[in-house]
Amino acid sequence: MKSTVSTYTIPQGDRGAYETLRIMKRIVLESMRDVSVLDAAKTIIRGVGGKDRRAQSQAIGAWVRSSLRFVRDPYGIETVHTPLFMLERIRTQGLFEADCDDYAVLSAALAKAVGLRTKFVILGFMSKRAQWAHVYTIAETPYGWYPFDHTFGVPSGSITRTAYYEV
């Protein structure tokens, strides 16, 4: 498999966080053109009701939790992997090491592939001026938004900033 790497210069602070979200959204939307991503999502939800969006979200969430293991990016470098790359690694190696933006990208791609509306949620901690420090995906269901937050235990009361970004 040929490896392709794209590099971007991302500004610091909030501008950099929103630029990263734009890149993540583009990666998710481009993955909708790949039949491997669409087929993977359909396989994951095969055992649940075809119209039960909550059960589909839960199935995708469980599969992502069992297929990814949290590992931070290299120091000083932000990496975002494509869903196709992650799915290929999971297929060949049984697991993929990923940070929160990879979890968010894969969760959003799989959920969108089965027709679910998704958003990225970004969080800051400890102060209203704190940098954005975490991202995860939510999917809309008839019972509210289902969170695909698989990488982070958030201490009660520590979230000081929250923003949503439609995917």
Solvent accessible surface area in square Angstrom, and as a share of the most:
residue,aa,sasa,rsa
1,M,160,0.71
2,K,180,0.76
3,S,80,0.51
4,T,114,0.66
5,V,122,0.70
6,S,78,0.50
7,T,118,0.69
8,Y,114,0.43
9,T,136,0.79
10,I,49,0.25
11,P,45,0.28
12,Q,159,0.71
13,G,33,0.31
14,D,61,0.32
15,R,177,0.64
16,G,5,0.04
17,A,22,0.17
18,Y,66,0.25
19,E,47,0.21
20,T,20,0.11
21,L,3,0.02
22,R,113,0.41
23,I,7,0.04
24,M,2,0.01
25,K,60,0.25
26,R,99,0.36
27,I,25,0.12
28,V,0,0.00
29,L,76,0.38
30,E,79,0.35
31,S,10,0.07
32,M,44,0.20
33,R,201,0.73
34,D,39,0.20
35,V,98,0.56
36,S,54,0.35
37,V,0,0.00
38,L,47,0.24
39,D,72,0.37
40,A,25,0.19
41,A,0,0.00
42,K,108,0.46
43,T,75,0.44
44,I,27,0.14
45,I,22,0.11
46,R,180,0.66
47,G,80,0.77
48,V,49,0.28
49,G,42,0.41
50,G,68,0.65
51,K,190,0.80
52,D,63,0.33
53,R,95,0.35
54,R,100,0.36
55,A,22,0.17
56,Q,7,0.03
57,S,0,0.00
58,Q,79,0.35
59,A,22,0.17
60,I,0,0.00
61,G,0,0.00
62,A,49,0.38
63,W,68,0.24
64,V,0,0.00
65,R,121,0.44
66,S,82,0.53
67,S,6,0.04
68,L,7,0.04
69,R,126,0.46
70,F,74,0.31
71,V,63,0.36
72,R,190,0.69
73,D,33,0.17
74,P,77,0.48
75,Y,222,0.84
76,G,77,0.74
77,I,104,0.53
78,E,88,0.40
79,T,37,0.21
80,V,35,0.20
81,H,54,0.24
82,T,61,0.35
83,P,0,0.00
84,L,77,0.38
85,F,45,0.19
86,M,0,0.00
87,L,19,0.09
88,E,41,0.18
89,R,88,0.32
90,I,19,0.10
91,R,172,0.63
92,T,79,0.46
93,Q,122,0.54
94,G,51,0.49
95,L,62,0.31
96,F,13,0.06
97,E,78,0.35
98,A,3,0.02
99,D,13,0.07
100,C,23,0.14
101,D,8,0.04
102,D,1,0.01
103,Y,11,0.04
104,A,0,0.00
105,V,0,0.00
106,L,0,0.00
107,S,0,0.00
108,A,0,0.00
109,A,0,0.00
110,L,0,0.00
111,A,0,0.00
112,K,48,0.20
113,A,15,0.12
114,V,30,0.17
115,G,65,0.63
116,L,5,0.03
117,R,105,0.38
118,T,0,0.00
119,K,40,0.17
120,F,0,0.00
121,V,2,0.01
122,I,7,0.04
123,L,5,0.03
124,G,0,0.00
125,F,28,0.12
126,M,149,0.67
127,S,51,0.33
128,K,160,0.68
129,R,222,0.81
130,A,24,0.18
131,Q,125,0.55
132,W,40,0.14
133,A,66,0.51
134,H,8,0.03
135,V,11,0.07
136,Y,37,0.14
137,T,0,0.00
138,I,13,0.06
139,A,0,0.00
140,E,52,0.24
141,T,9,0.05
142,P,87,0.55
143,Y,156,0.59
144,G,34,0.33
145,W,91,0.32
146,Y,39,0.15
147,P,73,0.46
148,F,1,0.00
149,D,44,0.23
150,H,33,0.15
151,T,24,0.14
152,F,87,0.36
153,G,70,0.67
154,V,49,0.28
155,P,83,0.52
156,S,120,0.77
157,G,79,0.76
158,S,10,0.06
159,I,74,0.38
160,T,39,0.23
161,R,45,0.17
162,T,65,0.38
163,A,20,0.15
164,Y,132,0.50
165,Y,46,0.18
166,E,72,0.32
167,V,10,0.06
